[in-house]
């Protein structure tokens, strides 16, 4: 089952709201918590602990949706899904004997176009010696 952007943002908001309500009383909104200028520009409203909560909520939302068998597609970023690998024979590295690996599920990530362009741009600049 594929999750669209609105459904995913709803799940993420739900997860984030529950975490923020728990932690909000302990957190202080001070500018000292933001150390780098990049973080300062991007997250003027959030402290480091709040940003950590946002990141954890994002990860937990993706993991929870994958556990329920959903595919998460984020335009430009990529697609998270799961694939079922069939049963196969594999040599044991210590003994060299052939053993059976049972069928199992593995997570997959397909990068989106914007991510591919960013990596390609970095790779080209690295080759040319541009920082």
C-alpha positions in Angstrom: 0.0 0.0 0.0 1.4 3.4 -1.0 1.3 6.3 1.4 0.9 9.8 -0.2 2.4 13.0 1.0 -0.6 14.2 3.0 -1.1 10.9 4.8 2.7 10.8 5.6 2.6 14.4 6.9 -0.4 13.5 9.1 1.4 10.5 10.6 4.5 12.6 11.1 2.6 15.5 12.8 0.8 13.0 15.0 4.2 11.4 16.1 5.8 14.8 16.5 3.0 16.3 18.5 3.0 13.4 20.9 6.8 13.7 21.4 6.8 17.5 21.6 4.1 17.6 24.3 6.1 15.2 26.4 9.3 17.1 26.1 8.1 20.7 25.8 8.1 21.4 29.5 11.7 20.4 29.9 13.1 22.3 26.9 14.1 25.9 26.9 14.0 28.1 23.8 17.3 29.8 23.9 19.5 30.9 21.0 22.6 29.4 22.8 21.3 25.9 21.9 21.8 26.7 18.2 25.5 26.6 17.5 26.1 26.8 13.7 24.9 29.6 11.4 23.3 27.0 9.1 21.1 25.6 11.9 20.4 29.1 13.0 19.0 30.0 9.6 17.1 26.8 9.1 15.7 26.3 12.6 15.3 29.7 14.2 12.2 28.4 16.1 13.7 25.1 17.3 16.4 24.3 19.8 18.8 21.3 19.4 16.7 19.0 21.5 13.5 19.9 19.6 15.3 19.3 16.3 16.4 15.9 17.6 12.8 15.2 18.5 11.7 16.1 15.0 14.4 13.8 13.5 13.4 10.9 15.8 9.7 11.4 15.0 10.5 11.3 11.2 12.5 8.1 11.6 9.9 6.5 13.8 7.2 7.4 11.4 9.0 5.8 8.5 9.8 2.7 10.5 6.2 2.3 11.7 4.8 2.7 8.2 7.3 0.1 6.9 6.4 -2.3 9.7 2.8 -2.0 8.5 3.8 -2.8 4.9 3.5 0.7 3.4 5.7 2.3 0.7 6.8 5.8 1.5 7.5 8.0 -1.5 8.9 11.5 -1.0 9.1 13.5 -4.2 12.6 14.4 -5.0 14.1 12.6 -2.0 13.3 9.0 -2.7 11.2 5.9 -2.0 11.4 3.6 1.0 9.9 0.2 0.6 10.5 -3.5 1.4 11.4 -6.5 -0.8 11.1 -10.2 -0.1 14.3 -12.1 -0.9 13.7 -15.8 -1.8 15.4 -18.7 -0.1 18.9 -19.4 -1.5 22.0 -21.4 -1.0 25.1 -19.7 0.4 28.5 -21.0 1.4 29.4 -20.7 5.1 32.5 -18.4 5.3 34.1 -20.4 8.1 33.6 -24.0 6.9 32.8 -23.6 3.2 29.7 -25.8 3.5 26.6 -24.7 1.6 23.8 -23.7 3.8 20.2 -22.4 3.2 19.3 -18.8 3.9 15.6 -18.6 4.5 13.4 -16.2 2.6 13.2 -12.8 4.4 12.3 -9.2 4.0 14.8 -6.4 3.5 14.4 -2.6 3.4 15.1 -0.8 0.2 15.7 2.9 -0.7 15.5 4.3 -4.2 17.0 7.8 -4.3 14.9 10.5 -6.1 16.0 12.8 -8.9 16.9 15.7 -6.7 19.1 13.5 -4.5 20.8 12.0 -7.6 21.5 15.5 -9.0 23.0 16.7 -5.6 25.3 13.6 -5.5 26.3 14.0 -9.1 27.1 17.7 -8.6 29.2 16.9 -5.5 31.0 14.2 -7.4 31.8 16.5 -10.4 33.0 19.2 -8.0 35.2 16.7 -6.1 36.8 15.6 -9.4 37.5 19.2 -10.4 38.9 20.1 -7.0 36.1 22.6 -6.1 35.0 22.7 -2.5 
